[in-house]
Amino acid sequence: MKQTRIEILHILAGLVVAVAITWAAAWSYPLGQDVIWACGAAAMVATVVMGMGPLRRARRLDQHPAGVQHDRPAP
């Protein structure tokens, strides 16, 4: 469960940073707020999507510790 939590925290940290950067950009250029927030939303979606692979891998490792692979036959 530990590795899964770490991956979730990484995704959340990426979202917090994306929101902060998007907010700062929208604040500094009010005329482009709509476009900036749309791009920021796309970046947030990309952050979540890119985090899914490592999250699945971490969950699998938490379920089967010590790198045990059950999908391959034993030699």
C-alpha positions, -999 to 999 in steps of 0.1 A, spaced: 0 0 0 30 23 6 40 25 -31 5 32 -41 2 60 -17 35 75 -29 22 74 -65 -11 90 -55 8 118 -37 30 124 -68 -2 128 -89 -17 151 -64 15 171 -62 15 175 -100 -21 187 -99 -13 212 -72 16 226 -92 -5 227 -124 -33 246 -106 -8 270 -91 10 277 -124 -23 281 -142 -37 304 -116 -6 326 -117 -6 327 -155 -43 336 -156 -38 362 -129 -9 378 -147 -27 379 -181 -64 385 -176 -72 388 -213 -62 353 -219 -78 337 -188 -101 314 -208 -73 300 -230 -49 297 -200 -75 278 -179 -83 255 -209 -46 247 -213 -42 242 -176 -71 218 -176 -55 198 -204 -22 197 -184 -41 185 -154 -58 157 -174 -24 148 -189 -9 146 -154 -36 122 -142 -34 101 -174 4 98 -173 2 89 -136 -20 59 -142 7 35 -155 30 40 -125 0 39 -102 -10 5 -116 25 -8 -114 28 4 -77 -6 -13 -69 6 -45 -85 38 -44 -64 19 -37 -33 -4 -67 -39 25 -90 -47 56 -79 -27 91 -88 -36 85 -85 -73 67 -119 -75 53 -123 -111 23 -146 -113 17 -141 -150 48 -162 -160 53 -199 -155 81 -209 -132 113 -220 -150 
